[in-house]
Amino acid sequence: MFTLSGGHVFPLYDAVVKDGADAAMRLVDVRHEQTAVFAAEATARLTRTPGLAVVTAGPGVTNSVSAVTTAWFNGAPVVVLAGRAPDSRWGSGSLQEMDHPPLLAPVTKRAWTEHDTAALAGSVDEAFRLAASPHRGPVFLDISLEAIYGQAEADLPAAGPDGPARAGPAPDAGEVDHIAQLLRTARHPVFVLGSDVWLGGAEGAARQAAQELRLPVIANGQARGVLPRGHELLVTRARSVALRQADLVIVAGTPLDFRLGYGSFGPKDAPARVVHVADAPGGIATHVPLAASAAGDLSAFFTALAAAGTGAGSGAGSGTGQADPEWVPGLAEATRAALAADGPLLASEADPVHPARIYGELLKVLDDDAVVIGDGGDFVSFAGKYIEPLRPGGWLDPGPFGCLGTGLGYAIAARIAHPAVQVVLLLGDGAAGFSLMDADTLVRHGLPVVMICGNNAGWGLERHPMRALYGYDVAADLQPGCRYDEVVRALGGAGELVTTAADIGPALRRAFASGVPYLVNVVTDPEAVYPRSTTGV
């Protein structure tokens, strides 16, 4: 239970405390309600079971809205329980009196109020089951003061299943057959895998389908690692080439949003056919023409597609019938070339430090099972380019909503979910300003995390586009060399300032060896810009 103390929800804390040594729930109090919900979201995304946040009434709820919205965009099963002013005084101006559900309704699967103590167990059970059912997402339930402090007898609902919920039906067999037929006639097919592949427990089936069909794979979000780095079919680093030359793109488990060019692929004079696959019908894109679509359990989809694609006219392992035999090898070569081109920047001796050098040093000390968290703009964009997980479930970023300030909540959850692995939080200096006080939470709860701040003294994601538009920038500067490391030290952790490339590696090794929350604050070149192709507009 991630929370920030508030009188409207004291009975929930009391229940956890009175469970004593047998408590099945850990109580983690944070410094801002959005951190509580971000931590619950990260728990959901890392463990694939619903995360829980508890917030007090009024500002406790409003402080959580951006985090709830992030969970909504990420399809993360999160339950937010909130306090509420008493029904008996409603309309009289009680402390923090506010009707919360209308505020949360647009960004949750359901938002409602429970007024009856006897019905409370059933309502909470419904919230968890709804959050975990495809398409997953946050659920909000607030509880009136009389209901949460009241007493009543009630039958407790049966416990829900552990692990990823796969309650959705299998996709229509005819739709899968249609997609398989499109594959058999494609010359340059591409498979794009997104976060719902991981969240739905479909990573094994997706990997097997890609291998049996010999489909080049681009992975984004938490699908990163479904094919491990170095796999011959993983062509994420050649994505621009792959998507520009593709004649068929199958996108599974992620929206056709700005990250994927809104679903526009292939040569301009011969656009690619697009297939969209989602875990529920509401996730199928309607803004772009589709050659086919399928909705339902993603594991069932990948298994059925592999069977249909390899069982009708093309032998197992031979891929799609009309595929260009040079397509996969060509993309593999483009991937190798891109990786080789990384070398100079990853080893850059530039002064000021080029942000890529940080990742060159991090890759030397990063374990295969590390959880890497990104919270920032340009600095984290470099991370997305250079850090490729060996397995799924080891990468967290804010997702398509683009909300900064996720980092400390994500790090808190990651350390609790995976107590024995490296947890690395990558912070832009702008993002650090949103949540760095929750380093105090890491310290109080004994949660060692290595934090790396790319400190370029500004909002790089805004500074450079504004210069391109207007010839100048404003409201984009932050304090040069700001001592974010000293903030963490003042809160009981540790850290240091790094200003030269040669000092990055030793600082990282000290951070990993410290066993405490540790921030490595690296001053980087403010003119080193990530070469992005879209602003998301």
C-alpha positions in Angstrom: 0.0 0.0 0.0 1.6 3.2 -1.2 0.2 6.3 0.6 0.6 9.7 2.2 -1.0 10.0 5.6 -4.5 11.5 5.8 -7.2 11.2 8.4 -9.9 10.2 5.9 -8.1 6.8 5.4 -6.8 6.0 8.9 -8.8 2.8 9.1 -7.0 1.3 6.2 -3.6 1.9 7.9 -5.1 0.5 11.1 -6.0 -2.7 9.3 -2.5 -3.2 8.0 -0.9 -2.5 11.4 -3.2 -4.9 13.2 -2.3 -7.7 10.9 1.0 -7.5 12.7 3.7 -10.0 11.8 1.4 -11.9 9.6 0.6 -8.8 7.4 0.4 -9.6 3.8 0.7 -6.0 2.8 3.6 -3.6 3.2 2.8 0.0 4.1 5.0 2.5 2.3 4.4 6.2 3.0 5.8 8.8 0.5 6.2 12.6 0.3 3.6 13.3 -2.5 0.4 11.5 -3.5 1.5 11.4 -7.1 4.5 9.4 -6.0 2.2 6.9 -4.3 0.2 6.3 -7.5 3.4 6.2 -9.6 4.7 3.5 -7.3 1.5 1.6 -7.5 1.6 1.9 -11.3 5.2 0.6 -11.4 4.3 -2.3 -9.2 1.6 -3.2 -11.6 3.9 -2.9 -14.6 6.7 -4.9 -13.0 4.8 -7.6 -11.3 1.8 -7.8 -13.7 -0.6 -7.7 -10.7 -2.6 -4.7 -9.6 -0.9 -2.0 -7.7 -2.5 -0.2 -4.7 -2.4 3.5 -3.7 -4.4 5.0 -0.9 -4.9 8.8 -0.8 -6.8 11.1 1.5 -9.7 13.2 0.4 -9.6 16.5 -1.6 -6.0 17.5 -2.4 -4.9 13.9 -1.8 -7.0 12.9 -4.8 -6.3 16.0 -7.0 -2.5 15.5 -6.4 -2.8 12.0 -7.8 -4.6 12.8 -11.1 -1.5 13.1 -13.3 -0.3 9.7 -12.0 -3.7 8.1 -12.5 -3.7 9.5 -16.1 -0.2 8.0 -16.7 -1.5 4.6 -15.6 -4.5 5.1 -17.9 -2.3 5.7 -20.9 0.0 2.8 -20.0 -2.8 0.3 -19.4 -1.5 -0.4 -15.9 -3.8 -2.1 -13.5 -3.9 0.2 -10.5 -6.5 0.6 -7.8 -6.7 4.0 -6.1 -8.7 4.0 -2.8 -9.5 7.4 -1.5 -11.1 9.0 1.5 -14.2 11.2 1.2 -16.0 13.8 3.4 -18.9 12.4 5.4 -22.3 11.9 3.8 -24.0 13.3 6.8 -22.4 16.7 6.3 -22.4 16.6 2.5 -23.0 20.1 1.1 -22.1 21.8 4.4 -18.5 22.4 3.7 -16.6 19.6 5.5 -12.9 19.5 5.3 -11.7 18.6 1.8 -15.3 18.0 0.7 -15.3 17.2 -3.0 -17.1 14.8 -5.4 -14.0 13.0 -6.8 -15.4 10.4 -9.2 -16.4 12.9 -12.0 -12.8 14.2 -12.0 -11.4 10.7 -12.3 -14.0 9.2 -14.6 -12.3 10.1 -17.9 -9.0 8.5 -17.0 -10.1 5.4 -15.2 -12.0 2.2 -16.1 -14.5 3.1 -13.4 -14.7 5.8 -10.7 -17.4 5.5 -8.0 -18.2 6.0 -4.3 -19.0 3.4 -1.7 -21.3 4.7 1.0 -22.1 1.3 2.8 -19.7 -0.4 5.1 -21.2 -3.8 4.5 -20.7 -3.4 0.7 -17.1 -2.2 1.0 -15.3 -5.5 0.7 -17.3 -6.3 -2.5 -16.5 -2.9 -4.0 -12.8 -3.2 -3.4 -12.8 -6.7 -4.9 -14.6 -5.4 -7.9 -12.1 -2.6 -8.3 -9.1 -5.0 -8.3 -10.8 -7.4 -10.7 -11.8 -4.6 -13.1 -8.3 -3.1 -13.1 -6.7 -6.5 -14.0 -9.1 -7.4 -16.8 -8.2 -6.5 -20.4 -7.8 -3.8 -21.4 -6.1 -3.2 -18.0 -6.1 0.2 -16.4 -6.7 2.3 -13.2 -9.8 2.1 -11.1 -10.8 4.7 -8.6 -13.0 4.1 -5.5 -13.6 6.7 -2.8 -15.2 5.8 0.5 -17.4 8.1 2.6 -16.2 8.8 6.1 -19.1 6.8 7.6 -18.4 3.8 5.5 -14.7 3.6 6.1 -15.0 4.2 9.9 -18.1 2.1 10.3 -18.5 -1.5 11.3 -20.5 -4.2 9.6 -20.5 -7.9 8.9 -19.9 -9.0 5.4 -18.8 -12.1 3.4 -15.3 -11.6 2.1 -14.9 -12.2 -1.7 -12.7 -15.1 -2.8 -9.1 -14.2 -3.6 -8.3 -13.3 -7.2 -5.8 -15.1 -9.4 -2.1 -14.4 -9.1 0.0 -13.3 -12.1 -1.0 -11.7 -15.4 -4.8 -11.8 -16.0 -5.6 -13.5 -19.3 -9.4 -13.4 -18.9 -10.0 -12.0 -22.4 -11.4 -14.3 -25.1 -9.2 -15.5 -27.9 -9.3 -13.4 -31.1 -11.7 -14.4 -33.9 -10.1 -17.3 -35.9 -11.2 -15.7 -39.1 -9.4 -12.5 -38.3 -6.2 -14.4 -37.5 -6.4 -16.4 -40.8 -6.9 -13.1 -42.7 -3.7 -11.7 -41.0 -1.8 -14.9 -41.8 -2.9 -14.5 -45.5 -1.6 -11.0 -45.5 1.7 -12.3 -44.2 2.0 -14.9 -46.8 1.8 -12.3 -49.6 4.1 -9.7 -47.9 7.6 -9.0 -49.1 8.8 -6.8 -46.3 6.7 -7.5 -43.2 7.5 -6.0 -39.7 6.3 -7.0 -36.3 5.9 -4.2 -33.8 5.4 -5.3 -30.1 4.2 -3.0 -27.3 3.8 -3.0 -23.6 0.6 -5.0 -23.5 2.5 -8.0 -24.8 4.4 -8.0 -21.4 1.5 -6.9 -19.2 -0.7 -9.7 -20.6 2.0 -12.4 -20.1 2.3 -12.9 -23.9 6.0 -12.4 -24.2 6.8 -16.1 -24.7 4.2 -16.6 -27.4 5.3 -13.4 -29.2 8.9 -14.5 -29.2 8.0 -17.9 -30.6 5.7 -16.5 -33.3 8.4 -14.1 -34.4 11.0 -16.9 -34.6 8.7 -19.3 -36.4 7.6 -16.8 -38.9 11.0 -15.2 -39.3 9.5 -11.7 -38.7 11.8 -8.7 -37.9 10.7 -7.2 -34.6 10.6 -3.6 -33.3 9.9 -3.5 -29.6 8.8 -0.5 -27.6 7.8 0.2 -24.0 7.8 -2.9 -21.9 8.1 -5.2 -24.9 11.7 -4.2 -24.9 13.5 -7.5 -24.1 10.8 -9.8 -25.5 13.6 -10.5 -28.0 16.9 -10.1 -26.1 19.5 -7.7 -27.3 21.6 -9.2 -30.0 18.8 -11.4 -31.3 19.0 -11.6 -35.1 15.3 -10.6 -35.5 15.5 -7.6 -33.2 15.7 -4.6 -35.5 14.6 -1.8 -33.1 17.8 0.1 -33.9 16.9 -0.1 -37.6 13.3 0.9 -37.1 13.3 3.9 -39.4 14.6 1.8 -42.3 12.2 -1.1 -41.4 9.1 1.0 -41.2 10.0 3.1 -44.2 10.5 0.1 -46.4 7.8 -2.2 -45.0 4.8 -3.3 -47.0 3.0 -4.9 -44.1 3.3 -3.8 -40.4 1.6 -5.8 -37.7 1.4 -3.8 -34.5 0.4 -5.7 -31.4 -0.1 -4.5 -27.9 0.4 -0.7 -28.3 -1.6 2.2 -29.8 -0.9 3.6 -33.3 0.1 6.9 -31.7 2.8 9.5 -32.3 5.5 7.0 -31.3 4.6 5.0 -34.4 3.9 7.8 -36.8 0.2 7.5 -36.1 0.1 4.2 -38.1 1.6 5.5 -41.3 4.3 3.2 -42.7 6.0 2.3 -45.9 7.1 4.3 -49.0 5.0 7.3 -49.7 4.0 6.0 -53.1 3.2 2.6 -51.8 2.0 2.8 -48.2 2.3 -0.3 -46.1 -0.8 -2.4 -45.1 -1.3 -2.0 -41.4 -2.7 -4.7 -39.0 -3.6 -3.6 -35.5 -3.9 -6.2 -32.7 -5.1 -5.3 -29.2 -6.1 -7.1 -26.0 -9.6 -5.7 -26.2 -11.8 -4.3 -29.0 -11.7 -0.7 -27.7 -7.9 -0.6 -28.3 -8.2 -1.0 -32.1 -7.3 2.2 -34.0 -10.0 4.0 -35.8 -8.0 7.0 -37.1 -6.1 5.1 -39.8 -7.2 2.6 -42.5 -6.4 -0.9 -41.4 -5.9 -4.0 -43.6 -7.0 -6.2 -40.8 -7.3 -6.2 -37.0 -7.8 -8.6 -34.1 -8.8 -8.2 -30.5 -8.4 -10.6 -27.6 -5.9 -12.5 -25.6 -2.5 -11.7 -27.0 -0.9 -15.1 -26.2 -3.7 -16.8 -28.1 -3.3 -14.5 -31.0 0.5 -15.1 -31.4 0.1 -18.8 -31.0 -2.7 -18.9 -33.6 -0.8 -16.7 -36.0 2.3 -18.8 -35.8 0.2 -22.0 -36.5 -1.7 -20.4 -39.4 1.4 -18.8 -40.9 3.6 -21.9 -40.8 0.9 -24.4 -41.5 -0.5 -23.3 -44.8 1.9 -23.4 -47.6 5.1 -22.4 -45.8 7.2 -24.8 -43.7 7.9 -24.1 -40.0 10.7 -21.7 -39.7 10.6 -20.7 -43.3 8.8 -17.4 -42.6 6.1 -15.9 -44.8 5.6 -17.3 -48.3 6.5 -14.3 -50.5 9.0 -12.6 -48.1 12.1 -11.1 -49.7 15.0 -13.4 -48.6 17.2 -10.4 -48.2 14.8 -8.5 -45.9 15.7 -9.9 -42.5 19.5 -10.1 -43.3 19.4 -6.5 -44.6 17.7 -5.2 -41.4 20.1 -7.2 -39.3 23.0 -5.6 -41.1 21.5 -2.1 -40.6 21.1 -2.9 -36.9 24.8 -3.9 -36.6 25.8 -0.8 -38.5 23.8 1.4 -36.1 25.3 -0.3 -33.1 28.8 0.1 -34.5 28.1 3.8 -35.1 27.4 4.3 -31.4 31.0 3.7 -30.4 32.4 7.2 -30.7 29.7 8.9 -28.7 29.6 6.1 -26.0 33.4 6.7 -25.5 33.3 10.4 -26.1 35.9 12.4 -24.2 34.1 15.7 -24.9 34.2 18.5 -22.3 31.5 19.3 -21.3 30.4 15.7 -21.0 28.3 14.3 -23.9 25.3 12.5 -22.3 26.0 9.4 -24.4 29.2 8.8 -22.5 27.2 8.3 -19.4 25.5 5.3 -21.1 28.8 4.0 -22.4 30.0 3.8 -18.8 26.7 2.5 -17.4 26.6 -0.4 -19.9 29.9 -1.6 -18.5 28.5 -2.1 -15.0 24.8 -2.9 -15.7 23.7 -6.4 -14.8 21.5 -8.4 -17.2 18.6 -8.4 -14.8 18.8 -4.8 -13.8 15.6 -2.6 -13.8 16.3 0.6 -15.6 13.9 3.5 -15.2 13.8 6.7 -17.3 12.3 10.0 -16.1 13.3 12.8 -18.4 13.4 14.3 -21.9 16.5 14.4 -24.0 18.6 12.6 -21.4 16.3 9.6 -21.2 15.9 9.6 -25.0 19.5 8.7 -25.2 18.9 5.9 -22.8 16.1 4.5 -25.0 18.6 4.4 -27.9 21.5 2.8 -26.1 20.1 0.5 -23.4 18.5 -2.6 -24.8 17.3 -5.1 -22.1 18.2 -8.7 -22.2 14.8 -9.8 -20.9 11.4 -8.2 -20.7 10.1 -6.4 -17.6 13.4 -4.5 -16.9 12.5 -1.1 -18.5 10.2 1.6 -17.3 9.5 5.0 -18.7 6.6 7.4 -18.4 4.9 6.1 -21.6 2.9 8.1 -24.2 1.4 10.6 -21.7 4.9 12.0 -21.2 4.4 13.0 -17.5 7.6 13.9 -15.8 8.1 13.1 -12.1 7.4 9.3 -12.4 11.0 8.4 -11.5 11.1 8.2 -7.7 7.8 6.4 -7.4 8.9 3.9 -10.1 12.2 3.4 -8.3 10.6 2.8 -4.9 8.3 0.2 -6.4 11.1 -1.5 -8.4 13.3 -1.9 -5.4 10.5 -3.5 -3.4 9.4 -5.7 -6.3 13.0 -6.8 -7.1 15.0 -6.5 -3.9 18.1 -8.3 -5.2 18.7 -6.7 -8.6 20.2 -3.4 -9.6 17.7 -0.6 -9.8 18.9 2.4 -11.8 16.9 5.7 -12.1 17.9 8.0 -15.0 16.8 11.6 -14.3 16.9 14.6 -16.4 17.6 17.7 -14.2 14.1 19.0 -15.1 12.4 15.7 -14.0 14.5 15.7 -10.8 12.6 18.8 -9.7 9.3 17.0 -9.6 10.0 14.2 -7.2 13.5 14.3 -5.7 12.2 14.9 -2.2 11.1 11.3 -2.3 14.7 10.3 -2.0 13.7 10.7 1.7 11.2 7.8 1.1 14.0 5.7 -0.2 16.1 6.5 2.9 13.4 6.0 5.4 12.3 2.6 4.0 15.8 1.4 3.4 15.6 1.2 -0.4 18.9 1.6 -2.2 18.7 2.9 -5.7 21.3 4.3 -8.0 20.1 7.6 -9.5 21.9 9.2 -12.4 21.1 12.8 -13.2 21.9 14.2 -16.6 22.4 17.8 -15.6 22.3 20.0 -18.7 20.9 23.1 -16.9 17.7 23.3 -18.9 14.6 21.9 -20.4 16.4 20.4 -23.5 13.2 19.0 -25.0 11.8 22.5 -25.2 14.9 24.6 -25.5 16.0 23.4 -28.9 12.6 23.2 -30.6 11.9 26.8 -29.4 15.1 28.0 -30.9 14.2 26.3 -34.2 10.8 28.0 -34.2 11.7 31.5 -32.9 15.5 31.8 -33.0 15.7 32.1 -29.2 14.5 30.2 -26.1 12.9 31.4 -22.9 11.7 29.7 -19.7 14.0 26.8 -20.6 17.0 27.4 -18.3 17.7 25.8 -15.0 20.6 26.4 -12.6 23.9 25.3 -14.1 25.6 22.7 -12.1 22.8 22.5 -9.5 23.8 20.2 -6.7 21.0 17.6 -6.9 23.5 15.2 -5.3 23.6 17.4 -2.2 19.8 17.2 -2.0 20.0 13.5 -1.7 22.8 13.7 0.8 20.8 16.1 2.9 17.9 13.7 2.9 20.1 10.9 4.3 21.4 9.3 1.1 24.7 9.8 -0.7 25.9 11.3 -4.0 28.5 13.2 -5.9 29.1 15.7 -8.6 30.8 14.6 -11.9 32.1 17.1 -14.4 34.5 15.1 -16.5 34.0 12.0 -18.7 36.8 10.0 -17.0 35.1 10.3 -13.6 31.8 8.8 -14.6 32.8 5.1 -14.4 34.4 5.3 -11.0 31.4 7.3 -9.7 28.9 4.7 -10.9 30.9 1.9 -9.3 30.9 3.7 -6.0 27.1 4.2 -6.3 26.4 0.5 -6.9 28.7 -0.5 -4.1 27.2 2.0 -1.6 24.1 0.1 -0.6 22.2 3.4 -0.1 20.2 5.8 -2.2 23.0 7.4 -4.3 22.8 10.1 -6.9 25.5 10.6 -9.5 25.0 14.1 -10.7 26.7 14.5 -14.1 27.1 17.9 -15.6 26.5 17.5 -19.4 26.8 19.6 -22.5 23.6 21.7 -22.9 24.1 21.8 -26.6 24.2 18.0 -27.1 20.7 17.4 -28.5 19.0 14.1 -29.0 18.4 13.7 -32.8 14.6 13.0 -32.6 12.4 12.7 -35.7 9.1 13.7 -34.0 7.9 16.0 -31.3 4.8 14.0 -30.8 2.6 16.8 -32.2 
